Amino acid sequence: MSRVLAGLAFLAAIAFAVSPLLSSGFNGFAADQFPVPQDDPPVQPAGYAFAIWGPIYLWLIAGTGFGLLKRAEATDWQAARPPLIVSLGVGSFWIAVAQVSVIGATVMIWVMLAAALVALLRAGRGDRWLQREPLGAYAGWLTAASSVSVGLVLAGYGLTSQIVAACIALVLALAIAAAMQRARPDSIAYPGAVIWALVAVIVSNLAPVNPWVIGLAGFGIAYLGIMAARNLVGAQRQSA
């Protein structure tokens, strides 16, 4: 069963990485996919930020491939594989759904996030850069992306204004990120991916300047960055 799970995780990572090639790709929902069109929503990161998917795809393939070839029977790799398979399996169909259903895609991305967070929490401490950190980068970006989807739904269905929706989404993302950073202080890639998204949110809100969104995102960057630095220094002291 260990080898089967290792193989399934690797195949799921490949299927997830290939899925954009089977469609026109995805750089955010179209404005007219919402009852209230979302033109340049403040909650959405600048377009360049989506390039992070390239490294994430490659890192997940490298990590699960190494796990299959070198750590198929390793006990500290086993617990993270089932939730990772679930997350990547759902993710393989996400772009196709996102192109036709905002609500369906939102539900799916939260399933992906929940499973990815469980996988990160279960990841062992060995082989950091091929086991824990690929999951960290993946779960970190999903933390931001799933929260953005909530903000888009709130504003896109007329439940709040765009500014309020963006602030709610940012608070949600920061709450999840702060909790995960406490639970897995040994991951640098997780807060790094969230910070990447927050910087891109600031960039998208510079013209015109949106002080509320920029302020919240800036606070999140500072908090996550300081905590990551503290955790890194603490880990170095323990190993000294």
C-alpha atoms as one frame of an Amber mdcrd trajectory, in Angstrom:
protein
   0.000   0.000   0.000   2.878   2.401   0.727   4.197   2.074  -2.817   0.704
   2.406  -4.244   0.151   5.679  -2.368   3.574   6.944  -3.426   2.747   6.153
  -7.039  -0.682   7.747  -6.832   0.788  10.921  -5.322   3.281  11.167  -8.181
   0.603  10.556 -10.828  -1.685  13.100  -9.151   1.100  15.697  -9.210   1.658
  15.095 -12.928  -2.056  15.250 -13.706  -2.348  18.485 -11.730   0.590  20.047
 -13.581  -0.694  18.953 -16.989  -4.271  20.165 -16.412  -3.588  23.797 -17.534
  -2.257  22.478 -20.849  -5.610  20.828 -21.527  -7.416  24.158 -21.323  -6.784
  27.804 -22.098  -5.223  28.232 -18.649  -6.431  30.442 -15.840  -5.384  33.929
 -14.723  -8.449  34.821 -12.695 -12.207  34.697 -13.228 -13.661  36.723 -16.083
 -15.596  39.818 -15.041 -18.803  38.591 -16.666 -18.817  35.311 -14.734 -20.508
  37.179 -11.859 -23.995  38.700 -11.572 -22.198  41.905 -10.573 -19.264  42.096
 -13.042 -15.906  42.188 -11.274 -13.730  44.540 -13.264 -10.302  44.893 -11.663
 -11.429  43.642  -8.208  -9.145  44.844  -5.387  -9.035  41.375  -3.820  -7.322
  39.827  -6.849  -3.502  39.759  -6.980  -1.683  41.288  -9.941  -1.541  38.924
 -12.885   2.186  38.175 -12.612   1.605  36.443  -9.276  -0.023  33.468 -10.961
   3.391  32.544 -12.370   4.078  30.904  -9.010   2.159  27.905 -10.278   5.108
  26.936 -12.505   7.543  26.392  -9.611   4.804  24.772  -7.526   3.987  22.241
 -10.260   7.656  21.358 -10.744   8.345  21.184  -7.007   5.389  18.875  -6.374
   6.457  16.582  -9.214  10.046  16.546  -7.951   8.955  15.887  -4.376   6.467
  13.141  -5.118   8.865  11.622  -7.668  11.632  11.498  -5.080   9.142  10.036
  -2.625   8.224   7.304  -5.075  11.793   6.401  -6.029  13.578   6.882  -2.713
  11.010   7.076   0.099   8.135   4.816  -0.979   8.338   2.840   2.285   9.498
   5.680   4.562   7.088   5.982   7.474   7.361   9.758   7.820   6.163  10.206
   4.229   3.030   8.084   4.495   0.580  10.234   6.444   0.729  13.207   4.066
   0.112  11.224   0.891  -3.654  10.501   1.113  -4.726  14.135   1.673  -2.245
  15.309  -0.962  -3.721  12.880  -3.466  -7.200  14.200  -2.683  -6.101  17.821
  -3.082  -4.228  17.274  -6.341  -6.965  15.000  -7.693  -9.597  17.685  -7.172
  -7.174  20.301  -8.478  -6.729  18.428 -11.743 -10.311  19.359 -12.657 -10.366
  22.819 -11.095  -9.520  24.937 -14.143 -12.167  23.225 -16.251 -14.790  23.939
 -13.597 -13.560  27.505 -12.958 -14.186  28.397 -16.578 -17.894  27.591 -16.260
 -18.847  27.873 -12.569 -17.537  30.337  -9.993 -19.414  28.668  -7.129 -18.296
  25.184  -8.142 -14.688  26.336  -8.418 -14.902  28.064  -5.031 -16.138  24.905
  -3.327 -13.425  22.865  -5.033 -10.579  25.191  -4.099 -11.590  25.057  -0.437
 -11.561  21.256  -0.611  -8.111  21.483  -2.188  -6.949  23.852   0.554  -8.310
  21.755   3.413  -6.627  18.615   2.099  -3.370  20.478   1.371  -3.258  21.881
   4.907  -3.797  18.410   6.362  -0.999  17.087   4.153   1.344  19.837   5.344
   0.465  19.198   8.976   1.139  15.479   8.511   4.390  15.903   6.564   7.463
  14.454   8.233  10.536  16.406   9.213  12.975  14.578   6.962  13.843  15.545
   3.377  12.666  19.081   4.025  13.058  20.478   0.518  11.404  17.546  -1.217
   8.716  16.643   1.287   7.608  19.510   3.521   8.422  22.638   1.528   6.690
  21.691  -1.746   3.555  21.123   0.323   4.186  24.429   2.084   4.363  26.405
  -1.150   1.274  24.668  -2.520  -0.783  25.129   0.649   0.410  28.716   1.056
  -0.710  29.787  -2.385  -4.010  27.942  -1.949  -4.551  29.804   1.324  -4.425
  33.056  -0.596  -6.300  31.809  -3.665  -9.182  30.284  -1.721  -9.617  33.459
   0.305  -9.576  35.534  -2.888 -12.357  33.321  -4.242 -14.476  34.152  -1.185
 -13.905  37.869  -1.744 -14.863  37.583  -5.394 -18.056  35.686  -4.572 -19.056
  38.211  -1.888 -18.661  41.182  -4.233 -19.639  39.360  -7.416 -22.987  38.294
  -5.988 -23.716  41.714  -4.496 -23.340  40.669  -0.858 -20.774  43.365  -0.046
 -18.839  46.105  -1.778 -15.556  45.219  -3.447 -13.524  46.916  -0.718 -15.334
  45.146   2.117 -15.066  41.824   0.275 -11.328  42.315  -0.204 -10.821  43.112
   3.488 -12.824  40.060   4.558 -10.787  37.866   2.230  -7.494  39.251   3.527
  -8.490  38.771   7.168  -9.544  35.199   6.370  -6.257  34.443   4.597  -4.203
  35.947   7.413  -6.115  34.025  10.075  -5.478  30.724   8.314  -1.855  31.608
   7.592  -1.158  32.660  11.179  -2.667  29.441  12.533  -0.689  27.307  10.098
   2.508  29.172  10.828   2.073  28.337  14.511   1.247  24.719  13.706   4.151
  24.231  11.247   6.784  26.824  12.149   9.374  24.688  10.350   8.021  25.593
   6.891   9.422  28.654   5.154   7.698  28.036   1.844   4.206  28.278   3.352
   4.437  31.874   4.615   6.600  32.704   1.600   3.803  31.770  -0.810   1.233
  33.747   1.175   3.536  36.775   1.248   4.024  36.469  -2.522   0.257  36.739
  -2.960  -0.040  39.660  -0.539   2.659  41.631  -2.348   0.779  41.083  -5.609
  -2.434  42.305  -3.969  -0.641  45.502  -2.987   0.656  45.928  -6.544  -2.861
  45.576  -7.945  -4.119  48.266  -5.548  -1.537  50.978  -6.249  -3.431  52.669
  -9.049  -5.674  53.986  -7.715  -4.329  53.680  -4.198  -6.567  51.570  -1.971
  -5.338  52.264   1.590  -7.498  49.691   3.377  -6.451  46.771   1.208  -2.824
  47.892   1.028  -2.714  48.372   4.789  -4.131  44.933   5.578  -1.881  43.215
   3.056   1.137  45.141   4.361   0.305  44.133   7.931   0.073  40.501   6.842
   3.422  40.650   5.068   5.102  42.162   8.131   3.535  39.689  10.561   4.245
  36.571   8.515   7.752  37.774   7.663   8.647  38.507  11.291   7.261  35.173
  12.482   9.116  33.299   9.729  12.371  35.025  10.704  11.823  34.189  14.379
  11.087  30.571  13.574  14.188  30.337  11.397  16.418  31.833  14.083  14.879
  29.541  16.695  15.515  26.486  14.557  19.134  27.513  13.979  19.684  27.965
  17.723  18.233  24.538  18.450  20.527  22.923  15.894  23.606  24.781  17.149
